[in-house]
Amino acid sequence: MARVGNSSEPRPPHQPQTRPGAHAAPGWFELKPMRPGIERVGNAAQPADDAGALSVLIVTDSPRVVSAIRRAVGGSALCMLARTPNEAMAMALANPGADDLPVGLVVIDHDALGSAALELAERLSADGSIVTLTARRPTRMMARRARRSGCRAVFAHGLRVLEIRERLLRAADCPIGRARRPRGPRGLRRLDRLCRRDHALRDDTARQQAPDCTDLVHATRECMANMNQVTTTNEFTSLIRHELDIEQLLRSTLEFVLARSGPTNAAVFLPTTSGDYSLGAYVNYDCPKETVDILLDHIANTVAPKFEPSEKLMNFTTDESLRRFIGEDAAWLGDSGVVGFACRHEGEVLAIVMLFRDRASPFGPLLLDQLRMIGEVFAAQLARVIHIHHRHLPKEKWGCIGDPPKDDADDDLAA
């Protein structure tokens, strides 16, 4: 495939020829015939590269593009040049060297043909040619359209020669470089020895670094946990610092907890003078609306007092562990995972906080750490609110925060 112009006669040897009617036209180059019917460019003595002989049709009017493609495909390749889509179609379809050359590759310069480049690419690819597209500044849109038109590769003019060669050989499904040549038995045995030695060295290095890496991971996790606790404490403290109303304080606390826990049932139980607990505030996630009040009142009387002796946050992830802690009343919570803790200030329990939801969505360790910090800050603010509300009374007459409000009429009768 070395036809230039319309002549089908082989050129006589040792007579360089140019395109008829275009002597010294820019972008055209001389062809040196190597044998009848095939003409090659470059140095005939240059050894063939890994791809073997390539027949390349370059569609452009730029000498720079022609030079780059010629150097990329190597001296053993046969190069042809066309300036217009009609010339390219004629030369691609009338390929006299197809029986001798394994690959016919077409390189279309988008900058030279404009919108006709993609039309030509689609026509050539439909006829079975291997088509690639080049441009000075390819864009993503151009690459997508080129792929849809059948182009196997799109590359820029400014790429290095080796990079252009790799793109063209990949498009033509040719092996690239010596790394893909089959190795002999000696090469394979040497490669196997090197791999075994590298594997052993890697294992030794990993064993030496394992203790240090483990310590570093633990230290990083502890640092992240401490930073998370400090951040949670500062955010929650700034949120409730100015809350002096009990109901608003409970509401803000539950909203802060839900923002970190996600959807869940939550309740805050407050102690009473009689030693029981009353429901202070709650959030209902998946409990029936008709029975949620009964459920939470029962939990306040039977379950909440069981968290009072414990100074740690309790997390129950199985029915067995919950039943051991609560007893038969665990049936009221169904298949829920439960988290509960007592909020203490100076040794006194001021509230019991409980969260429960389906065990399919367990409470994570990060949330548990945050709840511990929230409990401490909430208890301190709760003690401050109680002190402010009863500052005019002796402490023995403060009562408990969960006591029902006194009726003013009863106070007048008692007076």
ZANU-338333 format. One record per residue (C-alpha): x, y, z. Coordinates in steps of 0.2 Angstrom, whole numbers, padded with zeros to 4 digits, always signed. Layout:
<bamars>
XYZ/...
</bamars>
This chain:
<bamars>
+0000+0000+0000/+0011+0014-0007/+0001+0023-0020/+0003+0041-0022/-0008+0050-0033/-0018+0040-0046/-0004+0030-0054/-0004+0012-0052/+0012+0008-0061/+0027+0003-0050/+0041+0016-0050/+0057+0012-0057/+0071+0009-0044/+0082+0023-0038/+0070+0037-0045/+0062+0047-0030/+0045+0053-0035/+0033+0066-0028/+0014+0068-0030/+0010+0072-0048/+0006+0090-0050/+0012+0095-0033/+0031+0096-0034/+0038+0105-0019/+0020+0106-0011/+0022+0108+0008/+0017+0092+0018/+0022+0080+0004/+0038+0069+0006/+0048+0058-0005/+0045+0040-0006/+0060+0028-0009/+0054+0011-0018/+0060-0004-0010/+0051-0017-0021/+0038-0017-0035/+0021-0011-0028/+0027-0006-0011/+0036+0010-0006/+0043+0014+0010/+0050+0030+0019/+0065+0032+0030/+0081+0022+0031/+0079+0005+0023/+0093-0002+0033/+0085+0002+0049/+0080-0014+0058/+0061-0017+0060/+0054-0013+0077/+0043-0025+0088/+0027-0021+0077/+0035-0027+0061/+0030-0019+0045/+0015-0006+0046/+0006+0002+0032/+0001+0019+0038/-0010+0032+0029/-0008+0049+0036/-0022+0062+0032/-0015+0079+0035/-0007+0094+0027/+0006+0098+0041/+0024+0092+0038/+0026+0092+0057/+0013+0079+0059/+0020+0069+0045/+0037+0069+0052/+0031+0064+0070/+0021+0049+0063/+0035+0044+0052/+0048+0044+0067/+0035+0035+0078/+0031+0020+0067/+0050+0018+0062/+0059+0015+0046/+0052-0002+0042/+0034+0005+0040/+0026+0010+0024/+0019+0028+0025/+0007+0036+0013/+0000+0054+0013/-0017+0061+0008/-0023+0079+0010/-0042+0077+0007/-0055+0064+0013/-0058+0059-0005/-0039+0055-0008/-0039+0046+0009/-0054+0035+0004/-0047+0031-0013/-0030+0026-0005/-0037+0016+0009/-0049+0006-0002/-0037+0003-0016/-0023-0005-0005/-0011-0015-0016/+0000-0021-0002/-0014-0028+0009/-0008-0046+0006/+0010-0042+0011/+0007-0030+0026/-0002-0036+0042/-0009-0020+0048/-0017-0005+0039/-0017+0010+0050/-0025+0027+0047/-0020+0043+0056/-0032+0058+0053/-0027+0076+0058/-0042+0084+0065/-0034+0101+0064/-0032+0099+0045/-0049+0092+0040/-0060+0100+0054/-0078+0093+0055/-0074+0081+0040/-0061+0072+0051/-0074+0062+0061/-0085+0059+0045/-0069+0052+0037/-0065+0041+0052/-0083+0034+0053/-0082+0029+0034/-0065+0021+0036/-0069+0012+0052/-0085+0005+0044/-0074-0002+0029/-0063-0011+0042/-0048+0001+0043/-0040+0005+0060/-0042+0023+0063/-0034+0035+0075/-0036+0054+0077/-0023+0067+0081/-0025+0086+0085/-0015+0100+0093/-0027+0101+0108/-0039+0086+0109/-0054+0089+0121/-0065+0077+0130/-0079+0080+0118/-0068+0077+0103/-0062+0061+0111/-0080+0055+0114/-0086+0059+0097/-0070+0051+0090/-0074+0035+0099/-0092+0035+0093/-0085+0037+0075/-0074+0021+0077/-0057+0029+0082/-0046+0018+0092/-0035+0031+0099/-0034+0050+0101/-0018+0059+0104/-0010+0077+0104/+0003+0083+0091/+0015+0088+0105/+0017+0070+0112/+0034+0063+0112/+0039+0051+0098/+0039+0035+0109/+0022+0040+0116/+0014+0042+0099/+0022+0025+0094/+0014+0017+0109/-0003+0024+0105/-0002+0019+0087/+0004+0001+0091/-0010-0001+0104/-0023+0004+0092/-0016-0008+0079/-0015-0022+0093/+0004-0024+0090/+0016-0029+0104/+0025-0014+0112/+0043-0015+0117/+0054-0029+0122/+0045-0032+0139/+0031-0041+0129/+0043-0053+0120/+0042-0071+0126/+0056-0076+0138/+0066-0091+0136/+0068-0104+0150/+0084-0096+0157/+0075-0079+0158/+0060-0086+0166/+0071-0095+0179/+0080-0079+0183/+0064-0070+0184/+0057-0083+0196/+0072-0081+0207/+0071-0062+0208/+0053-0063+0212/+0056-0076+0226/+0070-0065+0233/+0059-0049+0233/+0045-0058+0241/+0056-0064+0255/+0064-0047+0258/+0046-0039+0258/+0041-0051+0271/+0056-0048+0282/+0053-0029+0281/+0035-0031+0285/+0039-0041+0300/+0052-0028+0306/+0040-0014+0304/+0024-0022+0310/+0026-0018+0329/+0030+0001+0324/+0015+0002+0313/+0004-0006+0325/+0009+0006+0339/+0007+0021+0326/-0011+0015+0322/-0016+0014+0340/-0008+0031+0344/-0017+0038+0329/-0034+0031+0334/-0032+0037+0352/-0027+0055+0346/-0043+0055+0334/-0054+0049+0348/-0047+0062+0360/-0050+0076+0347/-0068+0069+0344/-0072+0070+0362/-0065+0088+0364/-0075+0093+0349/-0091+0086+0355/-0088+0093+0372/-0085+0111+0365/-0100+0110+0354/-0112+0103+0367/-0106+0115+0380/-0109+0130+0369/-0126+0124+0364/-0133+0122+0382/-0123+0135+0391/-0137+0148+0392/-0151+0136+0394/-0159+0139+0411/-0176+0131+0407/-0178+0113+0411/-0189+0108+0396/-0178+0118+0384/-0163+0110+0391/-0170+0092+0389/-0176+0096+0371/-0159+0103+0366/-0150+0088+0373/-0160+0076+0364/-0159+0085+0347/-0140+0085+0349/-0140+0067+0353/-0151+0063+0338/-0140+0073+0326/-0126+0060+0330/-0135+0044+0333/-0147+0045+0318/-0165+0039+0320/-0168+0031+0337/-0180+0031+0351/-0173+0041+0366/-0179+0046+0383/-0173+0056+0398/-0180+0050+0415/-0179+0062+0430/-0178+0056+0448/-0192+0060+0460/-0193+0063+0479/-0201+0046+0481/-0186+0037+0474/-0195+0033+0457/-0192+0041+0440/-0203+0051+0429/-0202+0054+0410/-0194+0071+0407/-0193+0071+0388/-0193+0058+0374/-0192+0055+0355/-0202+0042+0347/-0195+0034+0331/-0203+0017+0328/-0215+0014+0343/-0234+0014+0340/-0241+0031+0345/-0255+0023+0354/-0244+0014+0367/-0228+0024+0367/-0234+0033+0383/-0238+0017+0392/-0221+0009+0387/-0211+0024+0393/-0220+0026+0409/-0217+0007+0412/-0198+0009+0408/-0197+0024+0420/-0204+0014+0434/-0195-0003+0431/-0180-0001+0419/-0173+0017+0423/-0169+0013+0441/-0158-0001+0436/-0145+0011+0428/-0143+0021+0444/-0130+0011+0453/-0119+0009+0437/-0106+0023+0434/-0103+0017+0417/-0112+0018+0400/-0121+0002+0397/-0123-0005+0379/-0134-0021+0377/-0133-0029+0359/-0141-0045+0363/-0157-0051+0371/-0148-0062+0383/-0137-0048+0390/-0152-0036+0391/-0162-0049+0400/-0148-0053+0413/-0148-0034+0417/-0166-0029+0417/-0175-0046+0420/-0192-0050+0413/-0196-0032+0409/-0184-0034+0394/-0199-0041+0385/-0205-0023+0384/-0191-0018+0373/-0193-0032+0360/-0178-0035+0349/-0170-0018+0352/-0152-0014+0356/-0152-0003+0371/-0139+0010+0378/-0142+0018+0395/-0132+0028+0407/-0134+0039+0423/-0130+0057+0422/-0121+0061+0439/-0115+0078+0446/-0105+0077+0462/-0110+0059+0465/-0129+0063+0463/-0139+0055+0449/-0149+0069+0441/-0155+0060+0425/-0156+0043+0417/-0154+0043+0398/-0159+0029+0387/-0158+0025+0368/-0165+0010+0360/-0169+0004+0342/-0168-0011+0331/-0153-0022+0333/-0150-0022+0314/-0144-0004+0317/-0132-0005+0332/-0124+0010+0341/-0106+0012+0335/-0091+0015+0347/-0089+0033+0341/-0107+0037+0347/-0104+0029+0363/-0089+0040+0367/-0099+0055+0362/-0113+0050+0374/-0101+0049+0388/-0095+0066+0386/-0113+0072+0383/-0119+0064+0399/-0105+0073+0409/-0109+0090+0402/-0128+0088+0403/-0127+0083+0421/-0116+0099+0425/-0129+0110+0416/-0143+0102+0425/-0136+0105+0442/-0133+0123+0437/-0151+0125+0432/-0158+0117+0448/-0147+0128+0459/-0153+0144+0450/-0171+0139+0452/-0170+0135+0470/-0157+0147+0476/-0169+0156+0487/-0173+0140+0497/-0162+0129+0509/-0155+0114+0500/-0166+0102+0510/-0181+0109+0503/-0176+0108+0485/-0184+0092+0481/-0181+0082+0465/-0181+0088+0448/-0193+0075+0443/-0206+0079+0456/-0223+0085+0449/-0226+0104+0450/-0234+0110+0466/-0252+0117+0465/-0252+0135+0471/-0269+0132+0479/-0262+0118+0490/-0248+0130+0495/-0261+0143+0501/-0271+0130+0511/-0256+0124+0519/-0252+0142+0524/
</bamars>
